[in-house]
């Protein structure tokens, strides 16, 4: 099989860029400590009988659903399910809130309905300025829900959340790749903490 050199160069460039961002994350001690702390907070939430809630827009919505699925089903271990929901899955809820209150309320309204004190809310955003995530902070604070922001390197409105991991990139695909990695790490640590190491 013959491969076009220019096409192959694109493949190499994307992998190299992804590795560079991951290496930068690996060398960011504050980010590593924060990721570990988030995993501990999620573990403690489950030990209290609480849950982890995820949300995002577009590709980040898919990531939110992905991570909730890892929690509810399994990551590595065959173990009991733990409660986790993505606020991006119920089209009737999303469209009714969007129609009646505006799209900026689609997460805060669901948090008002389904969030309880002691839950953890993880917002995934490449920009950190998604209005529906930004507006959810007030509801989380009102209800005693811990907030976690997974965002890119630019200063953003989500920087005031309880725990913030800033991916060292301004490029959307590279940010998303690290957000998925962080989600997997959180799932792995929580699962090991609750049910024993793989």
N, C-alpha and C positions, 0 to 999 in steps of 0.2 A: 504494500500500500504506500503510495506517494503522498506526502503531506506538504502543503504549501508552506514555505518557510515563514512568510509573513503571519499566517494563521498560527503556526507553532510558536512564534515569538510572542504573540498575544497571550497564549496559554502560559508560557514561561513568565511573562511580565506579571500576570495576575497572581500566579502562585507566589512569586517573589515578593510582590507588594503585600500579600496576605501574611506571609512569614515575617516580613519586616514589622508590620503592625503588632503581630503577636509577640515578637521579640521585645518590642518597646513596652508592651503590657507586662511581659514577664519581668522586665527590669524596673517596673514602677512599684516600689515597695508599698506605697500608700494604697494603690489600687489592689494589690494582692491582699493586704491586711483588711481592706474593706470587703472584698469578696468573701474572705474567710468569716468575717463578722456577720455578713448577711446570711451565710449558710447556718451559722450558730443561732441567729435570731429566728430563722425559719424553723430550725429544729425545736427551739424552745416554744414556738407557737404551736407546733404539732403536739408537743408534750403537754401543753395546757388544754388541748382539745380545740385549738383554733385552726385556721386554714391559710393558704397562700393564694392570693388573687393576682392575676396577670392581665395586662392590657397594653395595646399599642395600635398603631394604624398601618394599613397596607402590609408590607412585609413584616413589620413588627407585630401586627395582629396575628399573622401566621406563626411567628415565634412564640407569642403568648399562648396560643392554642397548643403548640408543640410542647411547651414546658408543662402546662397543666396536664397534658396527656401523660407525660413522663411520671409525674407525681401520682396521678390516679391509677395508672396501669402499673408500670414498673420501669426502672432504669436498668440496673444490672440484676437486681435480686428478685426472686420470686417471693413476694411478701404481701402482707395486707395492703389494701389501697389506703391512701391518705387523701384528705379532701383538698382539692385545688380547682379553681375555676378561672376561665378566661372570659373577660367581659366583652368578647368580640364575636360570640357564636350564635346568639339568639336574634335572628333577623327581625322577628316581630317586636322584641323589646327595643332593639336598636332603632328601627324605623319609627316606632311609636314615640320614643323619646325625642328622636331627631325631628319628627314632625311637630310634636306638641311643645317642645322646649328648646329645640335647636341642637345641632350636632355637638356643640361644646359641652352639653350636659350628658352625653351618652354614658360616660363612665361614673360621674359623680352621682347621678340618679340611681344607678345600679349599686353603687357602694352604700348609698343611703338605705336601700332595700335589703341588701344581702351581707354587707360588712358588719362585723361586730368588734368590740374592743378586744385587742390582742391579736387580730388578724395582721397579716403582712401583705401590702399591696406593692407589686413590682411593675413599674411603668417602663416600657421599652420605647425609646425614641431616638432616632439618629440626630435630630436637631435639638431635642430637649425643649422645644417650644410649642409642641402640639397643644392647642388650646384645651382640648377635652382632657388631656392629662394634667395640664397646668391647673385647671379649675377643680380637679379632683382632690387636690391637696387640702383645701379648706374642709371638705367633707371628711377626709381621713383624720384630720386633727380634731374635728368635732367629735368623732366617734372613737378616737383612741386607736387608730390603725397606723401601724408603722409603715413609712413610705420608703421605697427603694427606687432610685432612678438609674437606669442604664442608658447612657447618652454618649454623644461624640465629644470631641475635644474643645469645641467652641464654648465660650461662656453662654449660659442659657437660663431660662426661667426655672428649670427643674433643679438647678444647682442648690436651691434652698431646701430640698427634700432631706429626710433624716439621714439617709445613706446614699451616696452618689458615687458611681463608678464611671469615670470619664475614659472612653476608649481613645487612645492616642492617634486619632485620625480625623480628617474632615471629609473623607470619601465614604459615601453611603454604603456601598457593598462591603468595604473593609470593616466599617463599624458593625454592620449586621453580623459579619462572620465572627467577630469577637463577642458580640452579645449572645449568640448561640452557644459559643464555647463557655461563657460565664454561666448561662442557664444550665448547661450540662454539669458544670462543676458543682453548682448549688444542689442540683438534683442528686448527684453522686454522694456528696457529703451528708445531706439530710438522710438519704436512704441508709448509708452506713451508720450514722449516729443512732437512727431509730431501730435498725434491724440487723446490725452486725456487718462487718466488712466483707466485701466480695471475696 
